[in-house]
Amino acid sequence: MIVLARGALLDLAVEVFRVGGEGTAQILFHGNKGRRGCHGSSFAHHLNPNQFLYGCTFGHARFTEGQPIRPFKALFGDRADMYNRGVCGEPMRIALKSKPTTLAMSFSLALLLVGAIALPAQDTPPVAVNPSSMPKLGTVDPRFVSYNVEMVEVTGGRFWKPYKSATETQAAKPATAGNANQPPGMSSDLYQYRPPINLANPRLRKLAEAFGPSYVRVSGTWQNSTYFQNSDQAPTAEAPKGFKGVLTRAEWKGVVDFAHAVDDEIVTSFAVSAGTRANDEAWTSSQAKEFVDYTRSIGGHLAAAEFMNEPTFPVIGGAPADYDAAAFARDAKQFATFLKKESPQTVFLGPGGVGEGVSLTPPGMKLLGSPDLMQATGGIFDAFSYHFYGTVSSRCMGKMSGDKALTAEWLDRTDGAEKFYANLRDKYLPGKNLWLTETAEAACGGDAFAAQFVDVFRYLNQLGTLAQKNVQVVMHNTLAASDYGLLNEETLQPRPDFWAGLLWKRTMGEVVLDPGTPKDGSLRIYAHCSKEGKGGVTLVALNTDAEHDQALSIPSNYAKLVLTAPDLASSKSLLNGKELEAGTDGTIELPKAENAKKGVLRIVPASAAFLTIADAHNKSCN
């Protein structure tokens, strides 16, 4: 028995023993086309040392000396038997069962396992890059790749129910009028009660530290109506009138301690529900002052803050029913005065809208447009913030599916939203930064495929294209809640998007370069100065074609880290053919990059390659 290591490219010489002038073989592959199982493709014409076999092939072949290999449907028995048991990414096992005879023939079979079994590249010349001369486009924040922890996770409450959850059978708090801390007008069946997240969990902290340094934004729709209980007593059984949730000192101290432990900076927003308002419905700062004062007293720091979460849907967020742009401007200006006095080092972000550029508005739901908000507020914000989701999940009647997740139309939606908000920024806040403070595959908790490898392409493409457009921060939603979490909330097991974001943070520096390559094909390339600097350049090359490899010509030696998966629907990720896993305590050890010679690199289907050219000598990277 011969076992081939995962991820190895082998020129495998297999001796097929002649039996009556012929040999037979059975070959079974599991490919990387987004699902397990066979795809029914014939393998005979691919059994060539100059070609790679893609897909899942099951069949028999007749080997006749001097004749082409052709499909042969026959039961296998005691003759040459080649097979791959399990799914793609498992070792290939080859058993030779035939009895040797006097005459034998040999052939070479080039196999590339772990998502790299591919059809030959389409008949197009390689895309060429010149890292040494790539011009600088700009820079991003050192905490460019960041994430959210929803306030309802901190306080405990009803958040988006995962599609498959072991906790669904646990006792859940009923969604009554008194305790249903969830947006109005939404079915309670969409939500699931969670106890407060344990931010002191050593494994969670270890994983968050590995992902750092980041901004951790603690906000969300639920924060708009959360009461800060400024005492050391147990939380009240019910929230005070005008609020829906309660945040205790101990819970908020847990956030501050977590941020200190993992080297994060805190971003948040403030309550705006009826409990914060005077008789004339104007916002008052008493709750906000208690919150800011307590944060300061325990050594916390608010790096940035939005006034409220998503004012484009104010009623869902707990604002008065007749809330309009003028009311928002009145309140936001009051908050700006408060923030400048009480926390002058905090960056005031706004307006924080969502659902524009790409529409998320359900029929009959009021959208308070960001153009109206900006016209009413003027230039009061220190930086322009917005939220983006390409769609709503199937919980909220969305229709997106994983089989469309590699299409250009889907991947480019993030550009449409950025363009919409950048135009507003240029008009009302010229020269100020853009922050994307909440984003994921889909609003309403994400679709099931948000937790699968196929979403890596959306995430990495979003990071790459927004960095080119000078968006300073991208905050993924969430760290560990519902299907779009970077971590599985029950096991804290990293999901594919976690590994993708981690590789970005480990390899890509703050200086953004123009790779000078087209973006309208299946190969999308993004370039930054390397994390180590010293003239080095790192490329992220995304092959969004699930069937063909792509060719990239690199003029210097480089180190490569190639991210693949057993299939696109997998929750696992492979790096250079090795499965990525966190230790029991959350420790992460990534495989070392493989050194490669200059020339043409074949980027396998549905993969993300991180390529570092250390000796690029790019002047912008010194």
C-alpha positions in Angstrom: 0.0 0.0 0.0 1.3 3.4 -1.0 0.0 6.5 0.8 0.4 9.9 -0.8 0.7 12.9 1.5 -2.1 15.5 1.2 -1.3 18.4 -1.1 1.6 16.7 -2.8 2.2 17.0 -6.5 3.5 13.7 -7.5 4.7 12.2 -10.8 3.5 8.7 -9.8 4.9 5.7 -11.7 2.4 2.9 -11.4 3.2 -0.5 -12.8 0.2 -2.1 -14.2 0.7 -5.9 -14.5 -0.3 -7.5 -17.7 -2.9 -10.2 -17.5 -3.6 -11.7 -20.8 -2.1 -8.7 -22.5 -4.2 -6.2 -20.5 -4.3 -4.6 -17.1 -7.3 -3.1 -15.4 -7.6 -0.4 -12.8 -10.3 1.3 -10.7 -9.8 5.0 -9.9 -12.0 7.0 -7.5 -11.4 10.7 -6.9 -13.3 13.2 -4.8 -12.8 16.6 -6.3 -13.3 20.2 -5.4 -16.4 21.4 -7.1 -18.4 22.5 -4.1 -19.8 19.3 -2.9 -18.9 15.7 -2.1 -19.6 12.8 -4.4 -18.9 11.9 -7.9 -19.6 14.2 -10.8 -19.6 11.5 -13.5 -16.8 12.8 -15.6 -14.7 10.4 -17.7 -11.1 10.2 -16.7 -9.5 8.3 -19.6 -8.4 11.3 -21.7 -7.0 13.0 -18.6 -4.6 10.1 -17.7 -1.7 12.0 -19.1 1.4 13.3 -17.2 0.8 16.7 -18.7 -2.7 17.1 -17.5 -4.5 17.2 -14.2 -7.7 15.3 -13.4 -10.5 17.5 -12.0 -13.7 16.5 -10.4 -14.8 13.2 -9.0 -14.1 10.3 -11.3 -15.2 6.7 -10.9 -14.4 4.2 -13.5 -12.4 1.4 -14.9 -9.8 1.4 -17.6 -8.3 -1.1 -19.9 -4.6 -0.8 -20.4 -3.5 -2.5 -23.6 0.2 -2.3 -24.5 0.7 0.4 -27.1 -2.9 1.5 -27.2 -4.7 4.5 -25.8 -6.4 4.2 -22.4 -10.1 3.9 -22.7 -13.0 3.5 -20.3 -13.8 0.0 -19.4 -16.9 -0.9 -17.4 -16.1 -4.1 -15.5 -16.1 -5.3 -12.0 -12.7 -4.9 -10.4 -11.2 -7.9 -8.8 -7.7 -9.2 -8.3 -6.2 -6.8 -10.8 -4.5 -3.4 -10.4 -6.7 -1.3 -8.1 -6.2 2.4 -7.5 -8.6 4.2 -5.3 -9.1 7.1 -3.0 -11.4 6.4 0.0 -13.0 9.3 1.8 -13.3 12.9 0.7 -10.9 15.1 -1.2 -8.1 16.1 1.1 -7.7 12.6 2.5 -4.6 10.6 1.6 -4.6 8.8 -1.7 -4.1 5.1 -1.3 -3.0 2.9 -4.1 -3.1 -0.9 -3.9 -1.6 -3.1 -6.5 -3.5 -6.4 -6.4 -2.6 -8.0 -9.7 -0.2 -10.9 -9.8 3.0 -10.0 -11.7 3.6 -11.6 -15.1 6.5 -11.6 -17.4 5.4 -8.5 -19.3 4.6 -5.1 -17.7 4.0 -1.6 -18.8 4.4 1.7 -16.9 2.8 5.0 -17.1 3.1 8.3 -15.2 0.0 9.9 -13.6 0.4 13.4 -12.3 -1.9 13.9 -9.3 -2.5 17.2 -7.4 -4.6 16.5 -4.4 -6.5 18.8 -1.9 -8.5 21.0 -4.1 -5.8 21.3 -6.7 -7.0 18.5 -9.1 -8.0 20.7 -12.1 -8.7 20.9 -15.7 -5.9 22.4 -17.7 -5.9 26.2 -17.7 -8.0 27.8 -20.4 -6.2 28.8 -23.5 -5.2 32.3 -22.3 -1.7 33.7 -21.5 -0.6 34.0 -17.9 -1.4 37.1 -16.0 1.9 38.9 -15.4 2.7 41.0 -12.4 5.7 43.2 -11.6 5.8 43.6 -7.8 8.9 45.9 -7.9 7.1 48.6 -9.8 3.6 48.5 -8.3 2.6 52.0 -7.4 1.2 52.9 -4.0 -2.5 53.5 -3.8 -2.7 54.5 -0.1 -2.7 53.0 3.4 -5.2 51.3 5.7 -5.6 51.3 9.5 -3.3 48.8 11.3 -6.5 47.3 12.6 -8.0 47.1 9.1 -9.4 43.6 9.6 -11.7 43.8 12.6 -14.9 42.3 14.0 -18.1 42.8 15.9 -19.4 41.4 19.2 -23.1 42.2 19.3 -24.3 43.9 22.5 -27.0 41.3 22.9 -24.2 38.7 23.1 -22.7 40.6 26.0 -26.0 41.0 27.9 -27.6 37.8 26.9 -30.8 37.7 24.9 -32.4 36.6 21.7 -30.2 36.8 18.6 -30.4 35.2 15.2 -30.9 31.4 15.5 -28.3 29.3 13.8 -29.7 27.0 11.1 -28.3 24.0 12.8 -27.7 24.3 16.5 -27.3 21.9 19.4 -28.6 24.5 21.7 -32.0 24.7 20.0 -33.2 22.0 22.3 -32.1 23.9 25.5 -34.7 25.8 27.5 -35.2 29.2 25.8 -36.7 32.3 27.3 -40.1 32.9 25.7 -40.4 35.9 23.4 -42.9 37.9 25.5 -43.5 41.6 25.4 -41.5 42.1 28.5 -38.3 40.2 27.6 -38.2 39.9 23.9 -35.2 42.1 23.3 -35.4 41.8 19.6 -36.3 44.2 16.8 -40.1 44.9 16.5 -42.1 43.4 13.7 -39.9 40.3 13.4 -41.0 36.8 14.1 -39.7 35.3 17.3 -39.0 32.1 15.5 -36.0 33.7 13.9 -34.2 34.2 17.2 -32.7 32.0 19.9 -31.9 33.0 23.5 -28.2 33.0 24.4 -26.8 33.6 27.9 -24.1 36.3 28.1 -21.0 35.4 26.2 -18.0 34.4 28.4 -15.4 36.9 27.2 -13.0 35.5 29.8 -13.0 32.1 28.1 -9.3 31.3 27.6 -9.8 29.6 24.2 -11.9 32.6 22.9 -9.2 35.0 24.1 -6.4 33.0 22.6 -8.2 33.0 19.2 -9.1 36.7 19.4 -5.5 37.5 20.3 -4.2 35.6 17.3 -6.6 37.6 15.1 -5.4 40.9 16.6 -4.8 43.6 16.8 -8.3 44.6 15.9 -11.2 46.9 16.7 -14.0 45.1 18.5 -17.2 46.9 17.9 -19.8 46.2 20.6 -23.1 47.5 19.2 -25.8 46.3 16.9 -29.6 46.8 16.7 -30.0 45.6 20.3 -27.7 48.3 21.6 -30.1 51.0 20.5 -32.4 50.1 23.4 -30.0 48.7 26.1 -30.0 50.3 29.5 -26.7 50.7 31.4 -27.3 49.7 35.0 -24.6 51.7 36.7 -24.4 49.6 39.9 -22.9 46.4 41.1 -26.2 44.8 41.8 -27.6 41.9 39.9 -29.4 42.9 36.7 -33.0 43.9 37.1 -35.6 41.3 36.1 -37.0 43.6 33.5 -35.5 46.5 31.7 -36.6 50.0 32.8 -39.4 51.6 30.9 -38.2 52.8 27.5 -35.5 50.1 27.2 -35.5 46.4 26.2 -32.2 45.1 27.6 -29.9 45.7 30.5 -26.1 45.9 30.5 -24.5 45.5 33.9 -21.2 46.9 35.1 -19.8 43.4 35.3 -20.7 42.7 31.7 -19.2 45.8 30.4 -16.0 45.3 32.5 -15.8 42.0 30.8 -15.7 43.7 27.4 -13.0 46.1 28.6 -10.9 43.3 30.2 -11.3 41.3 27.0 -10.1 44.2 24.8 -7.0 44.7 27.1 -6.2 41.0 27.0 -6.3 40.5 23.2 -4.9 44.0 22.3 -8.2 45.3 20.8 -9.6 48.8 20.8 -13.3 49.3 21.5 -15.9 50.8 19.1 -19.5 51.2 20.2 -22.7 53.1 19.8 -25.3 54.4 22.3 -28.9 53.8 23.4 -31.5 56.0 21.6 -34.8 54.4 22.6 -37.6 56.1 24.5 -35.9 55.7 27.9 -33.2 58.2 26.7 -35.6 60.9 25.6 -37.1 63.9 27.1 -40.8 64.8 26.8 -40.1 66.5 23.5 -38.5 63.3 22.3 -35.1 64.9 22.1 -32.2 62.6 23.0 -30.6 63.2 26.4 -27.0 62.2 27.5 -27.5 61.1 31.1 -27.2 57.3 30.2 -24.3 58.0 27.9 -22.4 59.9 30.5 -22.8 57.1 33.1 -21.5 54.7 30.5 -18.5 56.8 29.4 -17.6 57.7 33.0 -17.6 54.0 34.1 -15.6 53.0 31.1 -12.9 55.5 32.0 -13.0 54.5 35.7 -12.0 50.9 34.9 -9.2 51.8 32.5 -11.3 51.5 29.3 -11.0 53.6 26.2 -13.6 54.1 23.4 -11.6 54.4 20.2 -14.6 55.3 18.1 -18.3 55.5 18.4 -21.4 55.9 16.3 -24.4 57.8 17.8 -26.8 54.9 17.0 -26.8 51.7 15.1 -28.2 51.9 11.5 -30.3 55.1 11.5 -31.5 54.3 8.0 -33.9 51.8 9.7 -34.7 53.9 12.8 -37.9 52.2 14.0 -36.3 48.8 14.0 -33.6 50.4 16.0 -35.9 51.7 18.7 -36.2 55.3 17.7 -39.6 57.1 17.8 -42.1 56.1 15.1 -42.0 59.5 13.4 -38.2 59.7 13.5 -36.9 61.6 10.4 -33.6 63.2 9.2 -34.2 66.4 11.1 -34.7 64.5 14.3 -31.6 62.5 13.7 -29.6 65.7 13.0 -30.8 67.3 16.2 -29.8 64.2 18.3 -26.5 63.6 16.5 -25.4 67.2 17.0 -26.3 66.9 20.7 -24.3 63.7 20.9 -21.3 65.3 19.1 -21.2 68.1 21.7 -21.4 65.5 24.5 -18.7 63.3 23.0 -16.3 66.2 22.4 -16.6 67.2 26.1 -16.7 63.8 27.8 -14.5 61.7 25.5 -12.6 64.0 23.1 -10.2 61.3 21.9 -13.0 59.1 20.6 -13.5 59.2 16.8 -17.1 60.2 16.0 -18.3 57.9 13.2 -21.4 58.4 11.2 -24.0 58.2 10.0 -23.7 54.4 10.0 -26.4 53.6 7.4 -27.1 50.3 5.7 -29.2 49.0 2.8 -28.1 51.5 0.2 -26.1 50.9 -3.0 -27.4 47.4 -2.8 -31.1 47.4 -1.6 -32.0 45.4 1.5 -35.3 47.2 2.1 -38.3 44.8 2.4 -41.6 45.9 0.9 -43.4 48.4 3.2 -40.4 49.1 5.4 -39.3 52.8 5.7 -35.8 53.7 4.7 -34.4 56.9 6.0 -31.8 57.6 3.4 -28.2 58.5 4.2 -28.3 61.4 1.7 -31.1 63.0 3.8 -29.2 62.3 7.0 -26.0 63.8 5.7 -27.8 66.9 4.3 -29.4 67.4 7.7 -26.3 66.8 9.8 -23.6 68.4 7.6 -20.0 67.7 8.4 -20.2 66.8 12.1 -18.6 63.4 11.8 -14.8 62.7 12.1 -15.1 59.8 9.7 -17.8 58.4 7.5 -19.2 55.0 8.6 -21.5 52.6 6.8 -22.7 49.0 7.0 -22.9 46.6 4.1 -24.6 43.2 3.5 -24.9 41.9 0.0 -28.3 40.5 0.8 -30.5 39.3 3.6 -30.4 35.7 4.7 -33.1 33.2 4.0 -34.4 33.9 7.5 -35.5 37.2 6.2 -36.7 35.8 2.8 -33.4 36.2 1.0 -32.7 34.2 -2.1 -28.9 34.0 -2.2 -27.3 30.5 -2.5 -23.8 29.1 -2.4 -23.8 28.2 -6.1 -23.8 31.9 -6.9 -21.1 32.8 -4.4 -18.2 32.9 -6.9 -20.0 35.0 -9.5 -18.7 38.5 -10.3 -22.1 40.0 -9.7 -22.1 38.8 -6.1 -18.5 39.7 -5.4 -18.8 43.1 -6.9 -21.8 44.2 -4.7 -19.4 45.5 -2.1 -18.1 47.9 -4.7 -21.5 49.3 -5.5 -22.2 50.1 -1.8 -18.8 51.6 -1.3 -19.3 53.9 -4.4 -22.7 55.0 -3.0 -21.3 56.0 0.4 -18.0 57.3 -0.9 -19.9 59.8 -3.1 -21.7 61.0 0.1 -18.5 61.2 1.9 -16.9 63.3 -0.8 -19.8 65.7 -0.8 -20.3 66.2 2.9 -17.0 65.0 4.6 -14.4 65.6 1.9 -11.0 64.2 2.8 -12.2 62.1 5.7 -11.9 58.4 6.1 -14.4 55.7 5.3 -15.0 52.9 7.9 -17.1 49.8 7.2 -18.2 49.1 10.7 -20.5 46.1 10.1 -20.5 43.5 7.3 -20.8 39.8 6.5 -22.3 37.6 3.8 -25.9 38.4 4.6 -27.9 40.4 7.2 -30.2 38.5 9.5 -27.5 36.2 10.8 -26.0 35.1 7.5 -27.0 32.1 5.3 -25.8 28.6 6.0 -23.0 29.0 3.5 -21.6 32.0 5.4 -19.9 29.3 7.6 -18.5 27.4 4.6 -15.3 27.8 2.6 -17.2 29.3 -0.4 -17.6 32.6 1.6 -13.8 33.1 1.8 -13.8 34.5 -1.7 -16.4 37.2 -0.8 -14.5 38.1 2.4 -11.0 38.3 0.8 -12.3 40.1 -2.3 -14.0 42.6 0.0 -10.8 43.2 2.0 -8.8 43.6 -1.2 -11.1 45.9 -3.2 -12.0 48.1 -0.3 -8.4 48.6 0.7 -7.7 49.8 -2.8 -10.5 52.4 -2.3 -9.0 53.6 0.9 -11.6 52.2 3.3 -9.7 52.2 6.5 -11.5 49.5 8.6 -13.6 46.4 7.7 -15.5 45.0 10.8 -16.8 41.5 10.2 -20.1 40.5 11.9 -19.6 38.6 14.2 -16.8 37.0 16.2 -18.8 34.1 17.5 -22.6 34.3 17.0 -24.9 32.8 14.4 -23.9 31.5 11.0 -21.8 34.4 9.9 -19.6 34.2 13.0 -15.8 33.8 12.5 -16.0 31.1 15.1 -18.6 28.5 15.8 -20.4 29.8 18.8 -20.9 26.4 20.4 -17.4 24.9 19.9 -15.3 28.1 19.2 -13.9 26.2 16.3 -12.5 28.6 13.7 -14.5 28.8 10.4 -13.0 29.4 6.9 -13.4 33.2 7.1 -11.4 33.2 10.3 -8.5 31.5 8.6 -8.8 33.8 5.6 -8.8 36.9 7.8 -5.9 35.6 9.9 -3.8 35.0 6.8 -4.5 38.5 5.6 -3.4 39.9 8.9 -0.2 37.8 9.0 0.9 38.6 5.5 -0.6 41.9 4.2 0.9 45.2 5.4 -0.8 48.6 5.7 0.5 50.0 2.4 -1.8 49.3 -0.5 -0.4 48.8 -4.0 -1.9 48.7 -7.5 -1.2 45.2 -9.0 -1.9 46.5 -12.5 -4.0 43.5 -13.3 -7.6 43.2 -14.7 -10.4 42.5 -12.2 -13.0 41.3 -14.7 -11.8 37.7 -15.0 -11.7 34.7 -12.8 -8.4 35.6 -11.3 -8.5 38.6 -8.9 -5.2 39.9 -7.6 -4.6 42.3 -4.7 -1.3 43.6 -3.6 0.1 45.2 -0.4 3.5 45.8 1.0 4.5 42.7 3.0 3.9 42.7 6.7 7.7 42.6 7.2 8.2 45.6 4.9 11.9 45.8 3.7 10.7 46.2 0.1 8.7 43.1 0.0 5.3 42.7 -1.6 2.5 40.2 -0.9 -0.2 39.3 -3.4 -3.5 37.7 -2.7 -4.6 35.8 -5.8 -8.2 34.6 -5.8 -9.1 31.9 -8.4 -12.9 32.2 -8.5 -13.2 29.6 -11.2 -14.3 26.2 -9.6 -13.2 24.2 -12.7 -10.1 25.7 -14.2 -6.7 26.7 -12.9 -5.4 30.1 -13.6 -1.8 31.1 -14.6 0.1 33.8 -12.9 3.6 34.9 -14.1 5.8 36.0 -11.2 9.3 37.5 -12.1 11.0 36.7 -8.8 11.2 33.8 -6.3 8.4 33.9 -3.8 6.9 32.1 -0.8 3.4 30.7 -1.1 0.5 29.9 1.2 -2.4 28.4 -0.7 -5.8 28.2 1.0 -8.1 25.5 -0.3 -10.8 23.1 1.1 -12.1 19.6 0.6 -15.0 21.2 -1.2 -16.6 24.6 -1.4 -19.3 23.6 1.1 -16.8 22.5 3.6 -16.3 24.0 7.1 -12.7 23.0 6.9 -9.8 24.9 5.4 -6.5 23.5 4.1 -3.2 25.5 3.9 -0.7 24.1 1.6 -2.6 20.9 1.8 -2.7 20.7 5.6 -5.9 21.0 7.6 -6.0 24.1 9.7 -7.0 23.5 13.3 -6.7 25.4 16.6 -5.4 23.7 19.6 -7.6 22.8 22.5 -6.5 26.0 24.3 -6.9 28.1 21.1 -3.2 28.0 20.1 -2.7 28.4 16.4 0.3 27.2 14.5 0.2 27.9 10.7 2.2 25.8 8.3 5.3 27.4 6.9 5.1 29.0 3.5 6.6 27.0 0.6 9.4 28.6 -1.3 8.9 28.6 -5.1 11.0 29.7 -8.1 10.1 32.5 -10.4 8.0 31.7 -13.4 4.4 30.6 -14.0 2.3 29.6 -11.1 -0.8 27.5 -11.7 -3.4 28.6 -9.2 -5.8 25.8 -8.7 -9.6 26.1 -8.9 -11.5 27.7 -6.0 -8.4 28.7 -4.1 -6.8 31.7 -2.5 -3.0 32.1 -2.8 -1.0 34.4 -0.6 2.3 35.0 -2.4 5.1 37.0 -0.8 8.0 38.3 -2.9 10.5 39.3 -0.3 13.1 40.7 -2.7 10.6 42.8 -4.8 12.5 46.0 -3.7 9.4 48.1 -4.1 10.3 51.6 -3.0 6.9 52.2 -1.4 7.5 49.2 0.9 10.8 50.3 2.6 
